[in-house]
Amino acid sequence: MKQPLRYLLLLLSLLQVIESSSSSSSSSSSMQQQQQHMMAIMMDQIENGDGFLVALDQSGGSTPRALQSYYGGDGCGGYYPTKEQAQQEGTSRTSKKNMYNAIHEMRSRIMTSPSFAPTTISSKSNKNNKKKTKKRILGVILFEDTVLNRQINGKPTAQFLWQDKQIIPFLKIDQGLIPETTNGVQLMKPIYNLQALLRDAKDRHGIFGTKMRSIIHENNIEGIEALVQQQFDIGKQILQAGLVPILEPEIAIDSPDKMDCEETLKACLLHHLDELDESERVILKLSLPSSSNRENFYEECIRHPNCIRVVALSGGYSQKDATALLSKQHNMIASFSRAFTEGLTHNLSDVEFDRILDNTITAIFDASTTATTTTKQ
């Protein structure tokens, strides 16, 4: 009797394993369906929504300048020790940990502000004068430390944005620029562990897309082509990971031949967009054309079926100048950083801080929604 009993127990054990595996597979399938549904909602919002993107992705190189603007003086904000304390305690006055703590406090204050959310407005075209909700901010580009290590109101930052604000989270993935300028451009440094970062960003943090930046200084065709090629090559890897890439080939605001750079860049972008498969679609983040006679300069890119949106970086312009230039580019929306945080300082009361932020969002939203309707080719 012992032998049949043993076989029975083995059979029952096997059935439990099969049932557990089936349940796990069903749960995994359900999670994938939920993730796909969420990504589809985000895609519709970023492609068809009125509004703009906010770039809160200041890195180690740009964070000190942002902190100086926000805190004033040396940008300490109560985080960096004084020179005397640094000497006594043996700490670094520019400690990255302190710096990232300070910048996260600034970002948290912005993202938790009542203005940093969908707003209810009256529609002039609505005969019944009913009010409707407008998502002025479609998405936010975040720094890696913000996504992987930081929380807002007890939630990981990316989850807070989507769950509490219905704002799409993007992740800055580039590791900075190669210091040397080659053929008039600065390419991106190699991005190590890219696949692991993309997988973690999507599966654990609910990230929708990524952003990476390189810079054009001179109108060198060979250099610009190499830069665009690098952007699209990495962009394809991002697409394969199930995320949407924002490609940012910035043209330096002080380039001596900026207009020529714009012409060369546009031709390269259109060529690479043409080479993408139908399912491969990207977002372009481009410098604002600075000439007053270049209205709707990137219209061909905007209308291209492989381009989801074209967004504009402020690139060193003041908020006033950036919004004025953007308003001349129909269907191009903002993705400002410095121009967005302009005027925000830590010593403002919450009421005054929110008032300035609301005025900023309104101004950038208005510039971003200048005839924002177009038909893909």
C-alpha positions as CSV (number, residue, x, y, z in Angstrom):
1,M,0.0,0.0,0.0
2,K,2.9,2.3,0.6
3,Q,4.0,2.4,-3.0
4,P,0.6,3.5,-4.5
5,L,0.3,6.1,-1.7
6,R,3.7,7.5,-2.6
7,Y,2.6,7.8,-6.3
8,L,-0.6,9.5,-5.2
9,L,1.2,12.0,-3.1
10,L,3.6,12.7,-6.1
11,L,0.6,13.2,-8.4
12,L,-1.1,15.6,-6.0
13,S,2.2,17.6,-5.6
14,L,2.5,17.8,-9.4
15,L,-1.1,19.0,-9.8
16,Q,-0.4,21.7,-7.2
17,V,2.7,22.8,-9.2
18,I,0.7,22.9,-12.4
19,E,-2.1,24.9,-10.7
20,S,0.4,27.3,-9.2
21,S,2.2,27.8,-12.5
22,S,-1.1,28.4,-14.3
23,S,-2.2,30.9,-11.7
24,S,1.2,32.7,-11.9
25,S,1.0,32.7,-15.7
26,S,-2.5,34.1,-15.6
27,S,-1.4,36.8,-13.1
28,S,1.6,37.7,-15.3
29,S,-0.7,37.9,-18.4
30,S,-3.1,40.2,-16.5
31,M,-0.3,42.5,-15.5
32,Q,1.0,42.7,-19.0
33,Q,-2.5,43.6,-20.2
34,Q,-2.8,46.3,-17.6
35,Q,0.6,47.7,-18.6
36,Q,-0.3,47.7,-22.3
37,H,-3.5,49.5,-21.5
38,M,-1.7,52.1,-19.5
39,M,0.9,52.6,-22.2
40,A,-2.0,53.0,-24.8
41,I,-3.6,55.7,-22.6
42,M,-0.3,57.5,-22.3
43,M,0.4,57.3,-26.0
44,D,-3.0,58.9,-26.8
45,Q,-2.3,61.7,-24.3
46,I,1.1,62.5,-25.6
47,E,0.1,62.3,-29.2
48,N,-3.2,64.1,-29.1
49,G,-3.4,66.1,-25.9
50,D,-3.2,69.9,-25.7
51,G,-0.3,70.8,-23.4
52,F,3.4,70.5,-23.1
53,L,6.3,68.6,-21.4
54,V,8.3,69.8,-18.4
55,A,12.0,68.9,-18.2
56,L,13.0,68.4,-14.5
57,D,15.9,66.3,-15.4
58,Q,18.8,68.5,-14.4
59,S,21.9,66.3,-14.1
60,G,25.1,66.7,-12.2
61,G,26.3,69.3,-14.6
62,S,23.2,71.5,-14.7
63,T,21.9,71.0,-11.2
64,P,24.3,73.6,-9.5
65,R,23.0,76.3,-11.8
66,A,19.4,75.3,-11.1
67,L,20.1,75.4,-7.3
68,Q,21.8,78.8,-7.5
69,S,18.7,80.2,-9.3
70,Y,16.3,78.6,-6.8
71,Y,18.2,79.2,-3.5
72,G,20.3,82.2,-4.5
73,G,23.9,82.9,-3.5
74,D,25.9,79.7,-3.7
75,G,22.8,77.5,-4.1
76,C,23.3,75.8,-0.7
77,G,19.7,75.8,0.5
78,G,20.8,74.6,3.9
79,Y,22.2,71.4,2.4
80,Y,25.8,72.2,1.6
81,P,28.0,72.9,4.7
82,T,29.8,76.2,4.9
83,K,33.5,76.2,4.0
84,E,34.4,76.2,7.7
85,Q,32.1,73.2,8.3
86,A,33.6,71.4,5.3
87,Q,37.1,71.9,6.7
88,Q,36.0,70.7,10.2
89,E,34.0,67.8,9.2
90,G,36.0,66.8,6.2
91,T,32.9,66.8,3.9
92,S,32.7,68.0,0.3
93,R,30.9,71.3,-0.1
94,T,29.6,70.1,-3.4
95,S,28.6,66.6,-2.3
96,K,26.4,64.9,-4.9
97,K,24.2,63.5,-2.2
98,N,23.6,67.0,-0.7
99,M,23.1,68.4,-4.2
100,Y,20.5,65.8,-5.2
101,N,18.7,66.2,-1.9
102,A,18.4,69.9,-2.6
103,I,17.3,69.6,-6.2
104,H,14.7,66.9,-5.2
105,E,13.2,69.3,-2.6
106,M,12.8,71.9,-5.4
107,R,11.3,69.4,-7.8
108,S,8.9,68.0,-5.1
109,R,7.7,71.5,-4.4
110,I,7.0,72.1,-8.0
111,M,5.3,68.7,-8.6
112,T,3.1,68.9,-5.5
113,S,1.9,72.4,-6.3
114,P,-1.8,72.7,-7.0
115,S,-1.0,74.4,-10.3
116,F,1.0,71.3,-11.4
117,A,-2.1,69.3,-12.3
118,P,-5.0,69.1,-14.7
119,T,-7.0,72.3,-14.5
120,T,-10.7,73.0,-15.0
121,I,-11.5,75.7,-17.6
122,S,-14.5,77.1,-19.4
123,S,-14.6,76.4,-23.2
124,K,-15.6,79.4,-25.3
125,S,-16.8,77.0,-28.0
126,N,-19.0,75.1,-25.6
127,K,-22.6,76.3,-26.2
128,N,-23.7,75.1,-22.7
129,N,-20.7,76.9,-21.2
130,K,-19.8,73.7,-19.4
131,K,-16.4,73.5,-17.8
132,K,-13.9,70.7,-18.8
133,T,-10.6,69.5,-17.5
134,K,-7.5,70.4,-19.4
135,K,-4.2,68.6,-19.0
136,R,-1.9,71.6,-19.4
137,I,1.1,69.4,-18.5
138,L,1.2,66.2,-20.5
139,G,4.5,64.7,-19.2
140,V,7.6,65.3,-17.2
141,I,11.2,64.3,-18.0
142,L,13.0,63.0,-14.8
143,F,16.6,62.5,-13.8
144,E,17.6,58.9,-13.1
145,D,18.1,59.6,-9.4
146,T,14.6,61.0,-9.1
147,V,13.1,57.9,-10.7
148,L,15.2,55.2,-9.0
149,N,15.7,56.6,-5.5
150,R,13.2,59.3,-4.7
151,Q,9.6,59.5,-3.5
152,I,6.9,62.2,-3.4
153,N,4.2,61.9,-0.8
154,G,5.3,58.4,0.0
155,K,5.2,57.1,-3.6
156,P,8.0,56.6,-6.1
157,T,8.2,59.8,-8.2
158,A,7.1,58.3,-11.5
159,Q,4.1,56.5,-9.9
160,F,3.1,59.7,-8.1
161,L,3.0,61.7,-11.3
162,W,0.8,59.2,-13.1
163,Q,-1.4,58.0,-10.3
164,D,-1.9,61.3,-8.6
165,K,-1.5,63.8,-11.4
166,Q,-2.2,61.8,-14.6
167,I,1.2,63.2,-15.9
168,I,3.3,60.9,-18.1
169,P,6.8,60.1,-16.7
170,F,9.9,60.1,-19.0
171,L,13.4,59.2,-17.9
172,K,16.6,60.9,-19.0
173,I,19.0,58.1,-19.9
174,D,22.1,59.7,-21.4
175,Q,25.3,59.8,-19.3
176,G,26.4,63.2,-20.5
177,L,28.4,64.3,-23.5
178,I,31.9,63.4,-24.7
179,P,33.9,66.4,-23.6
180,E,35.7,66.8,-27.0
181,T,33.9,68.4,-30.0
182,T,34.5,66.3,-33.1
183,N,33.3,67.6,-36.5
184,G,31.4,70.4,-34.8
185,V,29.3,68.2,-32.5
186,Q,29.4,66.6,-29.1
187,L,28.2,63.0,-29.1
188,M,26.8,61.2,-26.1
189,K,29.0,59.1,-23.9
190,P,28.3,55.3,-24.0
191,I,25.2,54.4,-22.0
192,Y,26.2,51.4,-19.8
193,N,23.7,48.8,-18.7
194,L,21.1,50.4,-21.0
195,Q,18.9,47.3,-21.4
196,A,18.7,46.7,-17.6
197,L,17.9,50.4,-17.0
198,L,15.1,50.3,-19.6
199,R,13.6,47.1,-18.2
200,D,13.7,48.4,-14.7
201,A,12.2,51.8,-15.7
202,K,9.3,50.2,-17.5
203,D,8.5,47.2,-15.3
204,R,9.1,48.7,-11.9
205,H,8.5,52.4,-12.3
206,G,5.9,52.7,-15.0
207,I,8.1,54.9,-17.3
208,F,6.6,55.6,-20.7
209,G,9.6,56.9,-22.5
210,T,13.2,58.2,-22.4
211,K,15.2,61.3,-23.4
212,M,18.8,61.7,-24.5
213,R,20.7,64.8,-25.6
214,S,23.7,65.6,-27.8
215,I,24.8,69.0,-29.1
216,I,25.6,70.6,-32.5
217,H,28.0,73.5,-32.4
218,E,28.8,74.0,-36.1
219,N,27.3,73.2,-39.5
220,N,29.4,70.2,-40.3
221,I,27.4,67.7,-42.4
222,E,29.5,64.7,-41.4
223,G,29.3,65.6,-37.7
224,I,25.6,66.2,-37.7
225,E,24.9,63.0,-39.6
226,A,27.0,61.0,-37.0
227,L,25.1,62.7,-34.2
228,V,21.7,61.9,-35.6
229,Q,22.7,58.4,-36.5
230,Q,23.8,57.8,-32.8
231,Q,20.4,59.2,-31.6
232,F,18.4,56.9,-33.9
233,D,20.5,53.8,-33.3
234,I,20.0,54.1,-29.5
235,G,16.4,55.1,-30.1
236,K,15.7,51.8,-31.9
237,Q,17.0,49.9,-28.8
238,I,14.6,51.9,-26.7
239,L,11.7,51.1,-29.0
240,Q,12.6,47.4,-28.8
241,A,12.4,47.6,-25.0
242,G,8.8,48.9,-25.4
243,L,9.5,52.5,-24.5
244,V,9.2,55.7,-26.5
245,P,12.4,57.7,-27.1
246,I,12.7,61.4,-27.1
247,L,15.7,62.3,-29.4
248,E,17.3,65.6,-28.5
249,P,19.9,66.8,-31.0
250,E,20.3,70.3,-29.6
251,I,21.7,73.2,-31.6
252,A,23.8,75.4,-29.4
253,I,22.2,78.8,-29.0
254,D,25.5,80.5,-29.6
255,S,26.4,78.6,-32.8
256,P,27.8,81.0,-35.3
257,D,25.9,79.3,-38.1
258,K,22.7,78.2,-36.3
259,M,20.4,78.7,-39.2
260,D,22.6,76.5,-41.5
261,C,22.7,73.9,-38.7
262,E,18.9,73.9,-38.6
263,E,18.7,73.2,-42.3
264,T,21.3,70.4,-42.2
265,L,19.7,68.8,-39.1
266,K,16.2,68.9,-40.5
267,A,17.4,67.1,-43.7
268,C,19.1,64.4,-41.6
269,L,16.1,63.9,-39.3
270,L,13.7,63.5,-42.3
271,H,16.1,61.0,-43.8
272,H,16.3,58.9,-40.7
273,L,12.5,59.1,-40.0
274,D,11.9,57.8,-43.5
275,E,14.1,54.7,-42.7
276,L,12.1,53.7,-39.7
277,D,9.5,50.9,-39.9
278,E,5.8,51.9,-39.6
279,S,5.8,50.7,-36.0
280,E,8.9,52.7,-35.0
281,R,7.7,56.1,-33.8
282,V,9.8,58.7,-31.9
283,I,9.5,62.1,-30.3
284,L,11.9,64.9,-31.4
285,K,13.1,67.5,-29.0
286,L,14.6,70.4,-31.0
287,S,16.0,73.8,-30.6
288,L,13.7,76.7,-31.4
289,P,14.5,78.4,-34.7
290,S,15.7,81.8,-33.7
291,S,15.0,83.7,-36.9
292,S,11.6,85.5,-37.1
293,N,11.1,84.4,-40.7
294,R,11.2,80.7,-39.9
295,E,7.7,80.1,-38.8
296,N,6.6,76.4,-38.8
297,F,10.2,75.4,-39.7
298,Y,9.9,71.8,-38.6
299,E,6.4,71.2,-40.1
300,E,7.7,68.3,-42.3
301,C,9.0,66.5,-39.2
302,I,5.7,67.2,-37.3
303,R,3.7,65.8,-40.2
304,H,5.9,62.7,-40.6
305,P,4.0,59.5,-39.7
306,N,7.0,58.2,-37.7
307,C,7.1,61.3,-35.5
308,I,4.7,61.3,-32.5
309,R,5.4,64.9,-31.5
310,V,8.0,67.6,-32.0
311,V,8.8,69.4,-28.7
312,A,11.0,72.4,-28.1
313,L,13.8,73.0,-25.6
314,S,14.2,76.5,-24.3
315,G,18.0,76.2,-24.8
316,G,19.1,79.2,-22.9
317,Y,16.3,81.6,-23.9
318,S,14.4,83.5,-21.2
319,Q,10.8,82.4,-20.6
320,K,9.5,85.5,-22.4
321,D,11.7,84.9,-25.5
322,A,11.2,81.1,-25.5
323,T,7.4,81.4,-25.5
324,A,7.5,84.2,-28.2
325,L,9.6,82.0,-30.5
326,L,7.5,78.9,-29.8
327,S,4.3,80.7,-30.6
328,K,5.6,81.0,-34.2
329,Q,5.9,77.2,-34.5
330,H,2.5,75.8,-34.9
331,N,2.0,72.2,-33.6
332,M,5.4,72.4,-31.8
333,I,5.0,72.1,-28.0
334,A,7.3,73.1,-25.2
335,S,9.7,70.9,-23.2
336,F,11.3,73.7,-21.2
337,S,13.6,73.4,-18.2
338,R,15.3,76.7,-17.2
339,A,12.5,78.7,-18.8
340,F,10.0,76.7,-16.8
341,T,11.6,77.2,-13.3
342,E,12.4,80.9,-14.0
343,G,11.3,83.1,-11.1
344,L,10.8,80.2,-8.6
345,T,12.8,80.6,-5.4
346,H,12.8,78.7,-2.1
347,N,11.9,81.8,0.0
348,L,8.5,82.3,-1.6
349,S,5.4,81.6,0.3
350,D,3.4,78.6,-0.9
351,V,0.7,81.0,-2.2
352,E,3.2,83.1,-4.1
353,F,5.1,80.1,-5.4
354,D,1.9,78.6,-6.8
355,R,0.8,81.9,-8.3
356,I,4.1,82.3,-10.2
357,L,4.1,78.6,-11.3
358,D,0.5,78.9,-12.5
359,N,1.4,82.0,-14.6
360,T,4.4,80.2,-16.1
361,I,2.3,77.1,-17.0
362,T,-0.4,79.3,-18.5
363,A,2.1,81.2,-20.7
364,I,3.9,78.1,-21.9
365,F,0.6,76.3,-22.5
366,D,-0.7,79.2,-24.6
367,A,2.4,79.2,-26.7
368,S,2.3,75.4,-27.1
369,T,-1.3,75.4,-28.2
370,T,-1.0,77.8,-31.1
371,A,-3.1,76.0,-33.8
372,T,-2.0,72.6,-32.5
373,T,-3.8,70.5,-35.1
374,T,-2.1,68.8,-37.9
375,T,-2.5,65.8,-40.3
376,K,0.1,63.2,-40.7
377,Q,1.4,62.5,-44.2
